[in-house]
Amino acid sequence: MTQEKGNGRRRVLAEALAPLSIREFRILWTGQAVSATGGGMTKVALIFAVLAVDGSVTDIGLVMTAQVLTQVLFTLAGGVWADRLRRQVLMLTSDLIRAATQLMLAVLLLSDAAQVWHLAAGAAVFGGAQAFFGPASRGLMAEIMPPEQLQRGNALMSFCISASTVLSPALAGVVIAWWGPGLVLALDAVTFIVSAVSLAMLRLAPRTMPAPETFWRDLGTGWRELSVRRWLWLNMIVHMLQNLAVAAYYVLGPAIADASLGGPSAWGVIVSGFAAGAITGGFVALKLEPARPLIVGNLALALTALPLLALAVPMPLWAVVGSAFVSGAATLFLDALWQASMQQLIPAEVMSRVESYDWLISTVAAPLGLALVGPLAGQTGQTQTLLIAAVMIVVPCGLTPLVPGIRAVRRHADGKITGPVPQRPAHV
């Protein structure tokens, strides 16, 4: 019996790690894992880089905003070009641009010549390059993976990113303490070169390229492909509302932890709980493949309201950490299901454009939520604001099973996902 259990566990593990048996995925995953480690270190290093050049807290916000702004501005263009060109080449080019940017900033910091505007300009270039990499990477996954392996492939990709959020900040702290933030940026440049080399090693089947159109026509085609799939844009709205509401957790959580749960260290434990949960969610997505992925995924996403409810009381620290753990697991689990569904149900020739709209709709909600939470809490109080935010998550997620198109997205015994036929307008 013990041997049978052992064989069963090994069989489950082999199935979960099956994507790594595919050469192209294994190479891509290795490059992205290395790059994610460098990226996680840079998030910490960039803050200390601003402080190292005598920048202020306002300057830190300026540098961060520069990166996010260019990514938002160019992400739709990134989606268009990722569908027009070979995604592998576009991602490789983005990696080389980001490597050059980080290396230039590293040289400026190590030579004590850096100024705040250098860091802001570098962050802006970095964000612009990222805007082209992101949409292309989702489309590339659909090119190299068989449909039945997409969820596990996405889960493995998410796992390495989640692990980097746990390990990279600590590693960055050690490097910064001994050698300064400039060396961290230099190491990040190396990780992007590793990613570029991995992309260059991929052997991909030729992809049928679309007929050349104007940029705006291509962009419009992506929007139409989104709009004719009701299940798709309704899910995007649900995820946008979740991103809008969860801002209350990030704005009010640190203040509540400081005042009622033991200080800044308590918030650090809560954040670590979320990160540990995210890693666990990646493991769950490797094994659990529900027949109705979007219904299960959205109901799981409703659990991200738990930290908001736990902080509203607030509950004891262990309960808040536990709720953050569940929230992290639910977020990564939904992401794996969502990406696998999109990658199988959206035509390959428009995949990156639809992905860019998805990213933009979800991301725009985050800064809006961050801006609204403070004034709302000032008017209604922290507890009421957290409860409102929790309702904004639970109700839309809970209503998704009532949408016929979302129920129609199903996984079959062979692992393939099918969905409703797009409702295209009749042409007169």
N, C-alpha and C positions, 0 to 999 in steps of 0.2 A: 504493500500500500504506500509506504514511504517513497519507494522508487517511482511508483506511478505518479505521485504528487510532484516529485522532482522533475520527471519527464514532462508533466503538464506545465509546470512553471517555465521550463526551458522552451517549450513550444510556444507559450504565450509571449515570452521575451523575444524569441526569434521572429514571430509575426510582427511585434511592435517595431522591431528594428529592421524589418524587411526593406524599407526604402534605402538603407545604407548598402544593400547589395547591388544597387543600381549605380554603375560607375559615375555617370554624370551627376546624379544627386550627391553621391559621396564626396566628389570633388567640390561641388558647389557648397555643400554644408560645411566642409572643412574651412573653406575660404571665408564664409560668412561667420562662422564661429570665432575665427581669429579676428575678423573685422569688428564683430560685436564687442569683443573684449577691449579693443582699443577705443571704440566709441564710448563704452561705459566709463573708461578712465578719463576721457576728454571732457565729459560733462562736468566732472569735478574740477579738472585742471583749468578749464576755461574761466571758472569763477575766480580761482586763485591767481590766474594770469592777470585778470583785471585788477585785482588788489595789488599784485606785484608791481604794476606800473602806476601805483598810487591812484587808481580809479576808485570811484565811490559805488555805493549800492545802486544809485541811479545808472551809473555806467554799466554795471552788471546787467541790469534790465535792458539797457540799450543794445548790448552785444547779443543777448538772448533773443530780443525782438528782431534784430537784423536777420538772424538765421531763420526764425519761424516765418517772417514776412516774405522772404524770397522763396521759401519752400511753398507757401500758400500761393504766391503770385504765379509761379511757374509750373505748378503740379499739373494743371490741365494741359499745358504745352508738352509736359513730359509724357502724359498719356497719349497725346497725338503722335509724337515722334516715336514712342515705343511701339506703336502699331504700324508705323510707316517703315521703320528700320529693323535691322536684326537686333533683337533685345540684348543679346550677349554683348555685342559691340557697344551699344549704348551704355550698358552697365559698366563695362570695362573702362570706357572713356570717363564716366562719372567717377569711378574709383581713382583714376590717375589725376583728375582735376583736384579731388579732395586730398589725395596724397601730396600733391604739389603745394596746395594751400596750407596744410598742416606743417609741412616741412619749412615753408617760408616763415610762418609764424614762430616755429620753434627756433629758427636761426635768429630772428629778431629778439626773442625773449632771452635766449642764451647769450646774446651779445649785448644785452641791456639797451637795445635800441628801440624796443617796442613801445608803442603808444596805444591809447584806447581806440583811436580811429583805425589803427592797423587791425586790431582784434575784431572790431565791428565789421570792417570790410572783408576780412577773412571769413567771418561767420556768415556774411551775406553770400559770398561765393560758395561756401560749403552748403548752405541751405538750397541754393539754386541747383547745384549738382545733385543733391539728394532728391530734389523734385523730379528729376529724370530717372534716377535709379529705382525709386519705389514702385511706380507703375510698371516699369519693365520687369522687375523681379517677380511680381505676381504672375505676369504673363509667361515668363520663362519657366516657372514651376510647372505650369500646365503643358509646356512643350516637352519637358524631360521626364515627367512622371506619368505612369499609366493611371487612369481615372480612379481605380480602386485603391491606389496608394497615396492619393493626394492628401487626405486628412492626416495620415500618419506623417507624411513629409512635412506638411505645414506645422504639425505639432513638434516635430524634431527641430525645425527652424525656430519656432517660438521658444522651445526649451533652451537653446543656446543663448538666445537674447535675454531670457529671464535669468538664467544663471549668471550672465555677465552683470546684470543689475545688482546681484548680491555680492559677487566677488570683486568686480572691477573698482568700485569706489574705495574699498579697503586697500587694494593694490596701488591705486592712484595716490592715496594718502601717504603711503610709505615712500613712493618715488618722489612726490612733491616735497616731503619733509627732508629728504636727503639731497635731492638734486634740483628741485624746483619744477614748475609747471612746463617749462620749455621742453624738458626731456620727455614728458608724457606726450606732448604733441608730436615729437619726433617719432616716438614709438607708434603712435596712431598712424602716422604717415606710412610706416613700415607695414602695418596691418592692412592698409588699403592696397599696398603693392601686392601683398600676399593674395588678397581677394581678386585683384586684377589678373594675377598669374593663374589662379584657379579658373577664372572665367575663360581665359585664353586656352586652357586645356580641354574645354568642353567640346565634344564632337556631337553636333546637332544635325538632325535631318533638315533639309532645305524647307523653308517656310514660304508658302505662296504669299507674295507681297501684294497689297492692294493697289488698284490703279491710282495714279497721282491725282489728288484733288487739292483745292485750296485749303488752307489751314482752318478757316472758319467752317467750311463744309464738313471737314473731317471731325471737327469739334461737335458740330451739330448732329452728325451721325451717331457719335457716342451718346449724346443726350437722348436721342430718339430710341436707341437700343435700351437705355435705362427706363425711359418713360413707358414703353410698351410692355414692361414686365412689372405688373402691380406688386407681386410678392417682393420684388427687389427694392423698389423705392419705398414701400411701406416699412420694410426692415431697416432701410437707411434712416428713416425718420425716427424709428424706435431707438436706434443706436445713437442718433444725434441727441435725442432727449436724455438718454442715459449719460452721455458725455457732458451735457449741459448741467444735469443735476449733480453728478458726482463731484463737480467743482466745489460744492459745499463741504465735502470731506477734506479736500486739500486746503481750503481757506480757513475753515473753522476748527478742523481737527487739531492742528498744532496749538492753537490758543486754548482749547479745552484740555488737551494733554498737559499743557504747562500749568494751568490753573487748578485742575482737579485730579490728575492721574499720576503726578509725580515729577513733572517738569519735562524739559526737552528730551531727556533720555527715554521717557515713556513713548514719545512720538517716534523716536528711532526704533524702538521695539515694535511698534505698530506697523511702521513701514516695512520692517524686516518680515513681519508676519504676512503682509501682502505679497512680498517677493517670494517667500517660501511657498505660499499658496499658488502663485503663478507657476512655479516649477512643478508642483504637484498636478496642477491642471493640465500641463503638457503631458505628464505621464498618463493621466486619465484618458486624454484624447488619443493616445497611442493604442489604447486597448478597447475603449468604448466607442462603438460606431452605431448610433441609434438609427432606426428605420426612418424616422422623420427628423432629420438633423436640425432644421430651423426651429421647429416647435420646441424640441429639447434644449437647443442652444439658447433660445430667447427666455425660456423658463429658468434656465440656469443663470442667465444674465440678471434676472430679477433679484437674485441673491446678493448682487452688489449693493443693494439697499441696506443690507445688514449693518455695515459699519456706521452708516448714517443714523440708524435707529439706536445702535449701541452708544454712540456719542451723544445722542439727544438726551439721555437720562442724566449723566453718563453712567454706564455700567462699570464694574471693576475692570482694571487693566487687562486681566487675563481674558475676559469676555470680549473686549474690544479687539484684542490681538486675534482671538479666534474668529471673530467676524471678518476681520481684514484678511485672514488666511482663506476663508471660504470665498470672499470676494475676488481675491487674486486667482484662485483656482477656477472660478466661474468665468472670469474674463478671458483667460487663456483657452479654456475649453470652448467657449462660444467662438472665439477667433478662429480656431482650427476648423470647426464645423462650417462657419461662414465662408472662409476662404475656399474650402474644398467644394462647397456648393456653387459659389460663383465661378470657380475655375472650370467646373464641368458644365454649367448651364449657360454661360455667356460665350458666344462665338469667339474663337481665338483671334480673329482679325480685328475685334473691337475690345478685347479683354482689358487692355491697358487703359483705354479711354474711360471705360466704365469704372475701373479701379480708381482712377484719378478723381472721378466725381465722388465716389464713395469716401475716399480719404478726405477730400475737401469738405464735404458735407459734415462728416464726423468731427473734423478738426476745428472748423470755424466755430462750432458750438462751445469748445473749451474756453477760449479767451472771453467769450460773451458771458459764460457762466461765472468765470472768475471775477468779471467786472460787476456782475449783478448781486453776488452773494453778500458782499459787505453792506451795501445800502439796504438790502432786504433784511438782513440780520439786525441792522440798526433800527428798522421800523417795527419788525415783528418779534425780534429776539432770536437767539441762536437755536433754541429748541424747536420753535415753530418753523424756522428756515430749514433745519435738518429734516423735519417731518414732511414738509412740502417737497423737498428734494427726493425723499424716499418714495413718496407717492408718484412723483414724475417718472420714477424708474419702474416701480412694481406694476402700475396700471397698464402702460403701453406694452410691456413685456408679457403681462398676463393675458392681454387681449389678442395676441398674435395667433393662438390656436383657433380663433374664430374666423380667421381670414382663409377662404377656400384656397387661394393660390399658395399660401404658405403651407397649408396642410398637404397640398398636392406635390410638394417637393419631397421626394422619397428616395431612400437608398434601397437598392435591390440586393438579392443574395450574393451577386457577383461583386458587390461594392460600388457599382456605378449609381450615380444620382441622376434622377430625371425630374422634370418639373412641368408646369403648365405651358402650353403653347403661347407665345407672345401674342397679345391682342393688338394687331396692327390696324390703323385706320384704313377704311376702304378708300381706294382711289377713284375719283370720278372721271 
